Amino acid sequence: MNVLVIGGGAREHAISRGVVRSEHPLFAVMKNANPGIKRLADDFYLHDETDVEPVVEYAAAHAIDLAVVGPEAPEEAGVTNALKDAGIAVASPTKEAAAIETDKEYMRDLMDRYDIPGSLEARAFSDAEEAREFIERHGGAVAVKPVGLTGGKGVRVAGDHLHSVDDAVDYASRVIDKKIGGAPRVLIEERAVGEEFTVQAFCDGTTILPTPAVQDHKRLLPNDEGPNTGGMGSYSHASGMLPFMNGSDYEEAVGILQHIVDALRREGRPYQGVIYGQFMLTSDGPKVIEINARWGDPEAMNIIPLIESDFVELNMAMVEGTLGGTQLDMRQASTVCKYVVPEGYGREPNDGHRVAVNEEKITKEGGMLFYASVDEHNGQVYTTTSRSLAVLGVANGISTAEEICERCLGHVQGDHLFIRHDIGTAALVNKRVEHMHRLRR
């Protein structure tokens, strides 16, 4: 079976590893020359993944049997729909189903219409002054979001980025005026207080098979400071839950995802692909921050390497609607993933610098390397303006996985690089646990 992976980031490198581990020929379409994917692929095409027609032509020319779309932008562009129209199986949602991520207003409306648990009070506005009343009613304790895609960098939250009602109104006005997210519209949500976590699940339109919870770290700097990013790193625990969660928290989150999948089916938008729920665990249980129509990045790196079932068979089961009879076997282990990014990432990235990676030593340390947004020229790897590569440590406990990750990071060298080293450390994990303990007292 010829398998096509669309996208050139670390998430797609992880997906590609899963395909190759299942012993199927790998093909790739990516806009940057990801060295890891290039080496795994039987063939690859360097091209904009959102340019639908050439992607479909490439798939047809290489007799692709199954495609997996990594990023959300090609889904929004209609790549899944066009591939399906060409008779190619796609283990990723259609444009209509992916609206659960690409249109945040639709996501909130769907949850309200079907009375899905875990919702937050939210309203969309095309005029910032009209939004002021909603913001004032919540005492300025809101999150301000573009309704469309911003690569995880468009959200501003009271207390972290916004410090008054006027701050929130000003940012709402900027989102509308500059069409941040692609439309002159902004979503205002009540602020949820707690600890964020992610649950990702395979989905065939009816059945979901959930995977272990992961905690991503969006803020650029240690101790959760600095601007939001696409994600600086993440960790998971061998239990399948996180140290600040209990079993009922996880089950509630999974139940919310199931409700959303059921609602999409009733809407005539059946969801087939991996679905990703980002939740805030509050004193009242999990609340939905956002739903994403894909594997998370970096969360894919925490989960895909632990999957012991045939990865391609799982993807085909999503397409064929047979997940209900499919077993998901996973290694019980803890993971810590940390990103290496160009200095200035999240603000003014310093790109175009060479990165030297000793892949052999990383493997000997027991770690895994995932290339992200880098370019390879004449055997040399160079940074771009986005995240460069991710390193993963896997062990029985989080602390040991973090130590492995740190040793592996010592084998990545280059000027003008930055790493958030506190991810997965005992100090930061314990801070999360203590925070939830205080909230629940």
Residue, then its C-alpha position, 0 to 999 in steps of 0.5 A: m500500500n502506497v501511503l502519502v503524508i502531506g506536510g513537512g513538520a515534526r508531526e509529519h516526521a512522526i507520522s512518517r515514522g509510523v508509516v515506515r514502521s508498518e512497512h509500507p512505501l512512503f511518499a511525501v508532499m511538503k513545502n520545506a525539505n524536511p531531512g527526516i522525511k526525505r530519508l524515509a520516503d521512497d519519493f517526495y515532492l517539494h510544493d505548497e501543501t495547500d495547492v490542491e491540484p498539484v497535490v492530487e496530481y502527485a498522488a495519482a501519479h504515484a498510485i497512492d492508496l492512502a493519504v494522511v494530511g498533517p497540518e490543518a491548512p491543507e484540510e481547510a484548502g480542501v485537499t482531503n475532499a479533492l483526494k477523495d474525489a480522485g478515489i484516494a482514501v484519506a485518513s483525515p477530515t474533510k474541509e466541512a468536518a475540519a471546520i471544528e478547528t478552522d472556524k472557532e465560531y462554528m465549534r462553539d455554536l455546535m457545542d451550544r446547539y447539541d448541549i455538549p458538556g465542557s463548553l464555555e460562554a462565548r460570542a463572536f463579534s465583527d465590531a470591537e465596541e459591541a464586544r465591550e459589553f460581553i468583556e465588561r460582563h466578565g470583568g475582563a476575564v476573557a480569552v480573545k481569539p481570531v475565528g480562523l487559523t493562526g498557527g496557535k499564536g493568535v489567542r490572547v488571554a486575560g492575566d497572561h497577555l491582557h490586563s484590563v477591559d480596554d486591553a481586551v477590546d483593543y486586541a479584539s479591534r486589531v483582530i477585526d481590522k487586520k483580519i487576523g485568522g482570515a476574517p474580520r471577526v473575533l471570538i470572545e470566550e470566558r476565561a477558564v482557570g486551571e491546567e491545560f491538557t490534550v487528548q487525541a483520538f482516532c475516529d472513524g465517524t462513529t467510534i473513537l479510540p483515545t490515546p494518553a493525555v499530554q500537556d503542551h507548553k505554549r508559552l515561549l519562556p520558562n515558568d510559562e512566561g513570554p508570548n504564545t507559540g505553536g508549542m515548545g514541548s510536551y510530556s505524558h505519563a505512563s498511566g495515560m493520565l497526567p499527574f494533576m488529573n484523575g481517571s474521571d477527568y480523562e473519561e469526561a474529556v473523552g466523552i466530550l470528544q465523543h459528543i462532538v463526533d456524534a454532533l458532526r455526524r448529525e450535521g452531515r459532516p462525518y469526522q474521519g481522522v485523528i481529532y484533538g481536544q485541548f481542554m482546561l481542567t478546572s475546579d468544575g472539570p474539563k472545559v473545551i479550549e479548542i478542538n483541532a482536526r489533526w494530530g497535535d504538534p508537539e503532542a503527536m511525538n509523545i503518542i505515535p512512538l508509543i503505538e504498538s498496533d499497526f499504524v497504517e491499519l489504524n489509519m485505514a480503519m478510520v477510513e473504512g469505519t471499522l475502529g469498533g473492531t480494532q485494537l489500539d495497543m500502546r506501550q506504557a511509558s512516560t515521554v518528554c518532548k522539547y523543541v529546539v527553535p531559532e533564537g527570537y522565535g515567537r517574536e523576530p526569529n533569527d533564521g538561516h543558521r546551520v544546525a549540527v545534529n548527531e543523530e547516532k548519539i541521540t539514538k544511543e542515548g535512547g531518544m528520538l529526533f524529529y525534524a521540523s521546519v528546517d531546510e537541508h542543502n548539500g547535506q547541511v541543515y539550516t533553521t527557518t523562522s519556525r520551530s527547528l526540531a524536536v527531541l523525545g525522551v521515553a522512560n518509565g517515569i517523567s523525570t527519567a524521560e526528561e533526563i534522556c531528552e536533556r542528554c539528547l539535546g546536548h547532541v544538537q549544536g548551533d548558533h542562535l538556538f533556543i530551548r525551553h529546558d524546564i518542560g517535564t522537570a519535577a519542579l514544573v510538574n509539581k507546580r501543576v499538581e499543586h495548582m490543581h490541588r489548590l483549585r479543588r480544595 
